[in-house]
Amino acid sequence: MNRVVHPIEQESFRRLRSRLDTSHFAPLSRAVVERVVHSSADLAYADDLVLDEEQLVRAHAALHAGAPVVADVEMVAAGITRRAAVCRLKDARSAPGLTRSAHAVRLALEEVGPGALWVIGCAPTALEELLTLDAGPALVIGLPVGFVGAAESKAALRESGLPAVSNVSEKGGSAVAAAALNALLYHPVVKETP
């Protein structure tokens, strides 16, 4: 089923492209950059995001083949359209040395197993915890926001070698993390001809 794009969204992307040249990005990278910029009205994301087209191609295929999606918080899950996301934050408990967000990641991994797409837009501790686990993700969208641990957790994600979308600065958040996943959801699947 094709997605119907509202005229306001069409005009918003037209204006975005008039102010930001994204033509040098590969197709999925361009889709992610544009959707993140659109969701935040922050053109600087074009230079702040760290993406790898080959990783996005594999994640796009996994997503459209039915791989589960995990969100760190309900705001991220609510922002993901056309796909239900697992979010275990309501079931999580904090303990000494363990935040609720970190515990929620453990609970979600028990539920979904390897091969999921992880979308972390709020809690750096959720991203830090994911990096300690053998999650075998199809992709980690690591865009937590904040002045404590956000940039550091995203740097650790990039250093981990896991397939990822991240950014260099402290900015991020639920809206941009969900937007990055939505870009992959909205991007058409190209059917190969025999």
C-alpha positions as a printed NumPy array, in Angstrom:
array([[  0.   ,   0.   ,   0.   ],
       [  1.447,   3.343,  -1.032],
       [  1.693,   6.094,   1.525],
       [ -0.41 ,   9.181,   0.76 ],
       [  1.651,  12.309,   1.406],
       [ -0.281,  15.334,   2.632],
       [  0.22 ,  18.584,   0.663],
       [  1.67 ,  20.299,   3.744],
       [  4.346,  17.603,   4.015],
       [  5.061,  17.908,   0.284],
       [  5.522,  21.672,   0.63 ],
       [  7.669,  21.227,   3.728],
       [ 10.04 ,  18.888,   1.858],
       [ 10.107,  21.25 ,  -1.128],
       [ 11.197,  24.078,   1.178],
       [ 13.711,  21.843,   2.95 ],
       [ 15.294,  20.91 ,  -0.393],
       [ 15.394,  24.553,  -1.454],
       [ 17.518,  25.308,   1.618],
       [ 19.573,  22.116,   1.828],
       [ 21.163,  20.21 ,  -1.036],
       [ 20.86 ,  16.517,  -0.231],
       [ 21.482,  15.287,  -3.769],
       [ 24.97 ,  14.   ,  -2.904],
       [ 23.603,  11.457,  -0.414],
       [ 22.878,   7.885,  -1.498],
       [ 19.123,   7.092,  -1.592],
       [ 18.516,   5.692,   1.905],
       [ 20.975,   8.089,   3.538],
       [ 19.187,  10.945,   1.811],
       [ 15.824,   9.655,   3.016],
       [ 17.06 ,   9.48 ,   6.624],
       [ 18.754,  12.883,   6.53 ],
       [ 15.729,  14.574,   5.002],
       [ 13.236,  12.929,   7.371],
       [ 15.352,  13.84 ,  10.433],
       [ 15.794,  17.433,   9.232],
       [ 12.083,  17.626,   8.487],
       [ 11.13 ,  16.363,  11.952],
       [ 13.421,  18.824,  13.726],
       [ 13.566,  21.82 ,  11.334],
       [ 17.305,  21.666,  12.025],
       [ 19.383,  21.765,   8.846],
       [ 22.567,  21.087,  10.83 ],
       [ 21.611,  17.418,  11.121],
       [ 22.82 ,  17.008,   7.531],
       [ 26.382,  17.428,   8.807],
       [ 25.832,  15.879,  12.259],
       [ 24.379,  12.494,  11.296],
       [ 26.663,   9.498,  10.813],
       [ 25.257,   7.01 ,   8.293],
       [ 26.434,   4.116,   6.154],
       [ 24.401,   3.36 ,   3.013],
       [ 25.25 ,  -0.351,   2.92 ],
       [ 24.11 ,  -0.773,   6.512],
       [ 20.908,   1.116,   5.712],
       [ 20.243,  -1.115,   2.695],
       [ 20.531,  -4.24 ,   4.854],
       [ 18.398,  -2.703,   7.619],
       [ 15.772,  -1.598,   5.093],
       [ 15.553,  -5.161,   3.772],
       [ 15.29 ,  -6.599,   7.292],
       [ 12.62 ,  -4.079,   8.269],
       [ 10.508,  -4.82 ,   5.209],
       [ 10.985,  -8.557,   5.748],
       [  9.311,  -8.17 ,   9.157],
       [ 12.205,  -7.669,  11.603],
       [ 10.927,  -6.411,  14.953],
       [ 11.363,  -2.783,  15.986],
       [ 12.274,  -1.86 ,  19.571],
       [ 11.907,   1.643,  21.025],
       [ 13.521,   2.843,  24.222],
       [ 10.543,   4.973,  25.288],
       [  6.867,   5.24 ,  24.417],
       [  7.364,   8.615,  22.727],
       [  9.674,   6.965,  20.197],
       [  7.237,   4.07 ,  19.733],
       [  4.35 ,   6.508,  19.222],
       [  6.311,   8.36 ,  16.543],
       [  6.949,   5.22 ,  14.504],
       [  4.186,   4.865,  11.961],
       [  3.101,   1.862,   9.939],
       [  4.761,  -0.559,  12.372],
       [  4.217,  -1.515,  15.986],
       [  7.291,  -1.166,  18.176],
       [  8.189,  -3.105,  21.283],
       [  8.744,  -0.846,  24.298],
       [  9.225,  -2.477,  27.7  ],
       [  9.798,   0.654,  29.781],
       [  6.514,   0.217,  31.703],
       [  7.657,  -3.231,  32.851],
       [ 11.177,  -2.159,  33.783],
       [ 12.53 ,  -1.48 ,  37.251],
       [ 15.61 ,   0.39 ,  38.346],
       [ 18.199,  -1.146,  40.648],
       [ 21.583,  -0.031,  41.923],
       [ 23.686,   0.564,  38.826],
       [ 20.758,  -0.117,  36.483],
       [ 18.319,   2.501,  35.16 ],
       [ 14.767,   1.635,  34.121],
       [ 15.751,   2.369,  30.529],
       [ 18.642,  -0.095,  30.691],
       [ 16.42 ,  -2.751,  32.267],
       [ 13.816,  -2.158,  29.532],
       [ 16.471,  -2.934,  26.907],
       [ 17.196,  -6.258,  28.629],
       [ 13.485,  -7.105,  28.747],
       [ 12.993,  -6.171,  25.097],
       [ 15.933,  -8.298,  23.98 ],
       [ 14.445, -11.289,  25.821],
       [ 11.231, -10.693,  23.855],
       [ 12.565, -10.031,  20.344],
       [ 15.946, -11.776,  20.185],
       [ 18.55 , -10.937,  17.537],
       [ 17.828,  -9.209,  14.246],
       [ 15.714,  -6.311,  15.525],
       [ 15.966,  -2.652,  14.654],
       [ 16.586,  -0.684,  17.858],
       [ 15.437,   2.939,  18.011],
       [ 16.867,   4.862,  20.956],
       [ 15.96 ,   8.53 ,  21.13 ],
       [ 15.761,   9.356,  24.803],
       [ 17.999,   7.517,  27.219],
       [ 21.773,   7.267,  26.797],
       [ 21.707,   4.491,  29.413],
       [ 19.473,   2.415,  27.122],
       [ 22.049,   2.726,  24.351],
       [ 24.903,   1.984,  26.756],
       [ 23.109,  -1.149,  27.969],
       [ 22.383,  -2.344,  24.435],
       [ 26.098,  -2.121,  23.686],
       [ 26.874,  -4.537,  26.533],
       [ 24.459,  -7.186,  25.268],
       [ 24.767,  -9.694,  22.462],
       [ 21.722,  -8.289,  20.652],
       [ 22.77 ,  -8.96 ,  17.052],
       [ 20.824,  -5.939,  15.786],
       [ 19.873,  -5.332,  12.16 ],
       [ 20.385,  -1.637,  12.954],
       [ 20.709,   0.619,  15.979],
       [ 19.308,   4.092,  15.558],
       [ 21.129,   5.717,  18.441],
       [ 19.988,   9.312,  18.776],
       [ 19.535,   9.894,  22.512],
       [ 19.481,  13.501,  23.626],
       [ 21.111,  15.269,  26.554],
       [ 24.182,  16.782,  28.103],
       [ 25.041,  13.738,  30.236],
       [ 26.118,  10.663,  28.33 ],
       [ 24.357,  11.294,  25.013],
       [ 27.354,  12.189,  22.847],
       [ 29.501,   9.627,  24.661],
       [ 27.007,   6.788,  24.183],
       [ 26.71 ,   7.62 ,  20.471],
       [ 30.497,   7.644,  20.104],
       [ 30.594,   4.217,  21.782],
       [ 27.939,   3.001,  19.332],
       [ 30.049,   4.104,  16.372],
       [ 33.144,   2.477,  17.881],
       [ 31.25 ,  -0.793,  18.466],
       [ 31.09 ,  -1.639,  14.782],
       [ 27.351,  -2.371,  14.988],
       [ 25.241,  -1.201,  12.049],
       [ 24.054,   2.207,  13.179],
       [ 22.621,   5.63 ,  12.597],
       [ 23.925,   8.164,  15.084],
       [ 25.038,  11.752,  15.335],
       [ 28.053,  13.458,  16.819],
       [ 26.467,  16.146,  19.014],
       [ 24.351,  16.007,  22.175],
       [ 21.17 ,  16.693,  20.237],
       [ 18.747,  13.983,  19.313],
       [ 15.45 ,  12.934,  20.819],
       [ 12.335,  10.888,  20.287],
       [ 11.119,  12.756,  17.206],
       [ 14.368,  12.448,  15.256],
       [ 14.927,   8.818,  16.247],
       [ 11.414,   7.883,  15.113],
       [ 11.917,   9.947,  11.945],
       [ 15.049,   7.976,  11.047],
       [ 13.147,   4.703,  11.342],
       [ 10.16 ,   6.122,   9.452],
       [ 12.469,   7.089,   6.591],
       [ 13.294,   3.408,   6.179],
       [  9.644,   2.429,   6.493],
       [  8.507,   4.96 ,   3.895],
       [ 11.266,   4.269,   1.386],
       [  9.933,   1.972,  -1.333],
       [ 11.009,  -1.608,  -1.626],
       [ 12.469,  -2.275,  -5.052],
       [ 11.292,  -5.617,  -6.356],
       [ 13.838,  -7.489,  -8.385],
       [ 12.727,  -8.829, -11.731],
       [ 13.546, -12.442, -12.596]])
